[in-house]
Amino acid sequence: MDAQLGADALDGERAGGRAPGGGFELSFGSGGGRVARGARPLLDVSARVPAPVLGDLDGDGRLDVFAQTARELLVWKNVEAGASGGPADVRLDLPVDVDRGRRLDVSYSSALGDLDGDGRADVVVFAGDKRSDDVRTQVLVYRSGRTRASDAKTVGTDERLFGDAPSQLLVLAGFGGRARLVDVNGDGFDDLVAASMRPDLLDVIGGVDELEVEILTFLGGPGGLPRRPSLSARLGIGVDALFNGYALVPDATGDGVLDLLVRRKKDVAWYGVRPARRDRSQLEVLTKPLFTLGLDEDDELEVYDTPDGPRALVRGKTRVRMLEVAR
């Protein structure tokens, strides 16, 4: 997708923008398209914008469009005539102040889904705890209609999602990240899946190829999320991937629980996940991977959500390999 910025900039030179690979790249060049031989760019800026997601804000059965900016959650409501395509219908102030320090917070992220099955979108926000002497991550859970608030921070509508306090607050040790809301065990409720990493591992990150990352799963239900994770698995992930080095993939063992795909140093490993034998309300990861796939140095693991569940692929410079379950 190419997008031209119509205003002139830098004494008559034009500014252009394009979005390779889902990001937005801004560059400056001469109006005639010619640059003196040996010249170097004076400015090179690259930034990424979170992709819009779909969810039902008000429980009317129609999916609305959500997009997050630095300070707001924007919603375009899907009415009978379709989405307006104009300015956002709902503008919600984010519950976390995004100052300069927060922009450097590696844990800061958010996810949208339906945790309690009421048909309305819930939001989970990850943010580093600035008030704690230890490194830990706060998990702020906002369930539609269940925030403890006298008045929601909403502009232009009476929809309520964020309030003065979250409906639930969980705390993770270390750096947390890669929050996702997805139905892991097939019970119809979205579950929270995330990763956390001990802060002391940063001291050795330059001298190792893999680091131990803890994969956590909190199973959702009518009452929201439990205080303790239903799955806690420590797995080695390549240092080039870390929080982006794991993904949920279709069940390969027939137990109804999504499996884990992990990018290690030199391969991708598919780990089976099943209900724990001693307590069926808990989950456990099989010790040995069900499948491994060797990787080239530049290969990247990518996962896409589809109506039939997540699909994984390994993208390299010269080939793309799809990973699917064959029964």
N, C-alpha and C positions, 0 to 999 in steps of 0.2 A: 504494500500500500504506500503510495507516494502522496505527500501533502505539501503544497507550496504555501509558504507564509508570504502574503502579498506585500507587506511593508518593506521598504528599502532599509538597509542597515549598514553601518560601518562605511560612511561616506560613499554611498552609491553602490556598494556591493550588496548582492542579494543573499537572503538567508533561505535555506531550504531544509525541509524535514522529511524523513522517511522512517518506516517502522520495520526494520529487518528482524525476523525471529521474534516478533511480538513486542519488541522494545521500540523506543522512539529516539532517533538519532538526529541531532541538530548540527549542521555544519555551515560554514561560511565560505563563499568562493567569489571569484570575480564575475561581474555581470555578463561578460562574454564567454565565460566558461574556460578561460585560459589562465593558468598560473605560471609565473616565471619559473624556469627550470631551477631546481635546487631549493625553491621556497618551501617553508614549513608552515603548517597552519598555526595561526595565533591563538585559536580557541578550538577546543574539541570537547564537546559535552555529550555525555550519554546518560540517559535515565530510563527507568521502566515504570509503567503504570499498571496497577493490578487489573486483570481482565474482569469485565462485568460477570456476575453470576445470576442465576435464576432462583427465585424463592417466592413463597406466597406470604405477603406482609399481613393481610387481613383475614385470611382463611376463607376467601370466596371461591376457592377452587381454581383460580387462574394464576399462572406464574407471572410475577412481576420481575423487573430488571433492577438489580442492585449494583451500585458502583461506589467504591470508596476513594475519597480524596484524602489529603493530608489531615483534614480537620472534620470532614463530614461523611456521612453515609447517605448517598443519594438513591432515591427509589422512583422509577417510572412505573406507575400502576397500569396494569393490563385490564382495561375495562371492556365492555361488550364490543365497542368499536375498535379495540386494539390499543396498543401503546401510542401515546401522543407524538413522540418523536421530538418534542420541544423541551423546554426546561423541566427539571425534575419535579414530580408532583409532591414528593416528600423530601425534606432535608433534615437529617438528624445529626445534631452535634455528637461527635465521638466522645465516649465517656473518659478517654485518656487524653490529657493535654500533650500535644505533639510539639514539644520544644526541641531545641538543638540536641539536648542530651537524649531525648527519646528517639530521634532519628538515627542515633548511633547504637540504639538498643538492639542487639542481635535477636532478642526474644520477641520483639514487637511484631505481632501478626494477628490475623483474625480469620474466622471461618463462619460460614452460615449454613444452617440446616434446620431440621425439626427434631429436637431432642425428646419431646414428650408426646409426640403423635397427635397433637391437637390441630394439625394442618396449617399452623402459622410459623413463620420463620423465627428462629432463635439465632442469637449471635454469641460466639465465644471469642474473647479478646485475650491474647497473651501479652504480658508486659513485665519487664524486669522490675523487681521491688526495690525502689530507690531508698526506702526507709530502713532496709535490713542491712546489718553489717556483713552478713553472709550473702553469697550470690544465690538468688532464688528467683523463681518466676511466678507471678500471680496469674491465675486463670480466672477471668471474670466472665461469668455465665449470665446472659441476659435472655430470659425466656419471655416470649410475648405474653403480655397480660399478667405477668407475675413479678415484675420488678417492684422493689420496695421504694416507692416514690410518691411524693405529694403532687408532683407535676413533671411530666416527661419533657425532656429537652427536644421539643419538636417545633418546627416552623411550618406554618401553612396547613396544618392538619391536626386532628385529634388522635391520630394513630400513636400508640404507646409501645416503645421497645426499650430504649435506654431510659433509666431513671437516675435518682440520686444515689442509688446503691444497687449492685447486681443481685439477682435472685439467688446466686450461689457464688462462693469464692473458694477456689482450690489453690494449693501452693505446691510447686514442684521445686525440688532441690536442683541447683545448678542453672544452666542456660536451657530454656525450653524453646521449642520452635516447631515449625511445619505443622500447625494445627489443621486437622481435617475432620469434617463431620460426615460420616458415612455409616450405613447400616452394615456392621461387621458380621453379626450372627443371624441375620435374616428374620428378626422378630418384628420388623416394621418401624423400629425406633432408630434414629440416627445415633451413632456412638462417636465419642471424641477419641481421635488417634493423634498422638504427638510424639516428639522425641525430646530427650533431655541429655545433657552432657555435663560432666563434672568440670568445674572451672580449672582445676589443677592440670587437666590434660592439655591446656593451652601452652603449658611450659615445654611440652615435648612435641608439639605439632610439627615443628620443622625437621625433626629427626626420625620420623616414623612414616610408614605408608598407610597404616590403618589406625583408627581410634575407636574405642568402645563407646557406643551410643546406646542409650536405654530407650526402647520403644515401649510406649505406654498406651493402653486402651482402657477407656472408661465407658462401660455399657450404659446407654441411655434407657429410659423407661418413663412411665407416667409421672414419677416423682423427680425427674431430671437425672442428674449424674450422681453416682456414688462418690464418697469422699476418697476412697482408695481405688486404685486401678484394678480392673479385672484381669489385665495382662501386663506383665513387666518382664521384658526380655532384653538382655544385654548382648548386642551383636557387634562384631567388628565391621566398620564401614570405612571405605577409602577416604583419605583426608581431603581429596579434591571434591568429594560429594557431601559428606557429613549429613546435615539435616535433609538434604535433597537426595540422599543415597538410599532411601528405602521407599517402598510403595506397596499398597494393598492390591492384590491381584485375585482373580477368580479362584474359587475353591477347587483344588485338584484332588482331594481325598474323599469327597462325598459326605463330609460331616456338616455341611451347611455354614461353615465359617470361612471368611476370606483369608487367604494366605498372605505371606510376606515375601516380597522380592527385595533383595539387598545387594547393593553394589559394593563389592569388596575390592581388594587391591588389584587383582588381575582377572576377576570374573564376576558374574552375576549369579547369586545363589537364591533358589526358590525354596523357602521354608514352609512346611505345613503348619497350620495352626488348628487346634482342636479344643473342644471343651475339656477341662481338666478332669482327670479320672476320679480324684478324691472329692471334688466339688464342681458340679456341672455348671454352676453359675460363674465360674472362673475359666480363664483360657490359658493355654500353654502352647509353647512353640516346640516343635519336634527338634531333637538334638542335632540330627544330621539333615542337610538339605535334600529335598526330593530331586533336585536338578541343578546343574551348574552350566554356565555358558561362558567360554573364554572371551576376553575383551581385548580390543586393540587400545592403544594409549589414548586416542582421542574419542573413543566411544562414550556416548552419554545415554543414561537411562531416562526414558520419558514414559509417562502414564497418562492416558486420556480416559475421562469418564464418558460412558455411553449408556443408552437405555438398558443395555444388557449387562451392565457392570463395567468395572475398570478394564482397560486393555493396555498392555505394556509393549514397548518396543525399545530396541537398542539402535541408536542412530550414530553412524560413523561417517567418515568423509566420503566413502565410496559405496556404502551399502546400508540398508535399513533392515533389521531383523525383527519380525513380530513374534511375541511370546504368547501362545494360546494354550488352553487346556483342551486336549482331545480325549473324548471318552469312548 
